[in-house]
Amino acid sequence: NGYAQSNDLSAGDSQNSTTLTKENVGAGITMPEFPGGDVGLSKYLAENVKFPENAKKDSLSRKVFVQFVINQEGEVENVKVVRGVDKAFDKEAIRVVESMPKWEPAKQFGKPVKFTHTIAVEFK
């Protein structure tokens, strides 16, 4: 039961299983894919992220880095903030990631495996 891991902004793996990073993914590994690829992910985030009503509205762009696992079925689980802004932004970023549709799971030698992924959820 392999466990692949993105190295974008990894906070480490507390699981007792094999962990692969982008640097050593190598032969036999297929990365997970959001429906529609990177363009689909960008579109999903742009359409679903809501600026929190109770957050300070200033001219700065805000990014919350969220880490999550894409399991063998392509479902998102174990969502957590690894670099937050404040509670309102962090809560919204978690909501949007938890609401994601199923991904095409990562595969190792043709078998689906868990994959830890980190993305930036941007508030504009």
C-alpha positions as CSV (number, residue, x, y, z in Angstrom):
1,N,0.0,0.0,0.0
2,G,2.1,2.9,-1.3
3,Y,1.7,6.5,-0.2
4,A,2.9,9.1,-2.7
5,Q,3.5,12.7,-1.5
6,S,3.6,16.0,-3.3
7,N,6.6,18.0,-2.3
8,D,5.0,21.4,-2.9
9,L,4.9,22.5,0.7
10,S,5.0,19.3,2.6
11,A,4.5,19.3,6.3
12,G,5.8,15.7,6.5
13,D,4.1,12.3,6.7
14,S,3.0,10.9,10.0
15,Q,1.8,7.7,8.4
16,N,3.8,4.5,8.8
17,S,3.9,3.7,5.1
18,T,6.1,4.3,2.1
19,T,6.2,7.9,1.0
20,L,7.2,9.0,-2.5
21,T,7.9,12.6,-3.4
22,K,7.8,14.3,-6.8
23,E,11.6,14.1,-6.9
24,N,11.7,10.3,-6.6
25,V,8.3,9.4,-8.1
26,G,10.1,7.8,-11.1
27,A,9.0,4.7,-12.9
28,G,5.6,3.2,-12.4
29,I,4.0,6.3,-10.8
30,T,1.1,8.3,-12.3
31,M,0.3,11.6,-10.5
32,P,-3.3,12.2,-9.4
33,E,-5.3,14.5,-11.6
34,F,-8.2,16.8,-10.8
35,P,-11.1,16.6,-13.3
36,G,-10.0,18.8,-16.2
37,G,-6.4,18.9,-15.0
38,D,-4.7,22.1,-13.6
39,V,-7.1,24.3,-15.7
40,G,-10.1,22.4,-14.1
41,L,-8.7,22.9,-10.6
42,S,-8.1,26.6,-11.2
43,K,-11.6,27.0,-12.5
44,Y,-13.1,25.1,-9.6
45,L,-11.3,27.3,-7.0
46,A,-12.2,30.5,-8.8
47,E,-15.9,29.5,-8.9
48,N,-16.1,28.2,-5.4
49,V,-13.9,30.2,-3.1
50,K,-15.9,32.9,-1.3
51,F,-14.2,35.9,0.4
52,P,-15.3,35.5,4.1
53,E,-17.8,38.1,5.1
54,N,-16.2,38.6,8.5
55,A,-12.6,38.9,7.2
56,K,-10.8,42.2,6.8
57,K,-11.2,43.5,3.3
58,D,-7.9,45.0,2.3
59,S,-6.1,45.3,-1.0
60,L,-3.8,42.4,-0.3
61,S,-4.1,39.0,-2.0
62,R,-4.4,36.2,0.5
63,K,-3.2,32.6,0.1
64,V,-4.0,29.7,2.4
65,F,-1.9,26.5,1.8
66,V,-3.9,23.4,2.4
67,Q,-2.6,19.8,2.5
68,F,-4.9,16.8,1.9
69,V,-4.8,13.2,0.9
70,I,-6.3,11.9,-2.3
71,N,-7.2,8.3,-1.4
72,Q,-7.3,5.2,-3.7
73,E,-10.8,6.1,-4.7
74,G,-9.9,9.7,-5.6
75,E,-11.7,11.2,-2.6
76,V,-10.2,14.1,-0.7
77,E,-9.6,13.4,3.0
78,N,-7.4,14.5,6.0
79,V,-7.7,18.2,5.0
80,K,-5.5,20.6,7.0
81,V,-4.1,24.1,6.8
82,V,-0.3,24.1,6.7
83,R,0.1,27.8,6.2
84,G,-2.9,29.9,7.1
85,V,-3.9,33.6,7.1
86,D,-6.6,33.8,9.8
87,K,-9.5,31.6,11.0
88,A,-12.1,33.0,8.5
89,F,-9.8,32.4,5.5
90,D,-8.5,29.0,6.8
91,K,-12.1,27.8,7.4
92,E,-13.2,28.7,3.9
93,A,-10.1,27.1,2.3
94,I,-10.9,23.9,4.1
95,R,-14.5,24.0,3.1
96,V,-13.6,24.4,-0.6
97,V,-11.1,21.6,-0.6
98,E,-13.4,19.2,1.3
99,S,-16.1,19.9,-1.3
100,M,-13.9,19.0,-4.3
101,P,-15.1,16.3,-6.7
102,K,-13.3,13.1,-7.0
103,W,-9.8,13.1,-8.5
104,E,-8.2,10.5,-10.7
105,P,-6.1,8.8,-8.0
106,A,-2.3,8.5,-8.2
107,K,-1.2,5.1,-9.4
108,Q,1.9,3.0,-8.7
109,F,2.4,0.3,-11.2
110,G,-1.2,0.6,-12.3
111,K,-2.7,0.3,-8.8
112,P,-4.3,3.3,-7.1
113,V,-2.3,4.7,-4.1
114,K,-2.8,7.5,-1.6
115,F,-1.2,10.8,-2.4
116,T,-0.6,13.8,-0.2
117,H,-1.1,17.0,-2.1
118,T,-0.7,20.7,-1.1
119,I,-2.3,23.6,-2.9
120,A,-2.6,27.3,-2.4
121,V,-6.2,28.6,-2.1
122,E,-6.1,32.3,-3.1
123,F,-8.6,34.9,-2.0
124,K,-8.9,38.0,-4.2
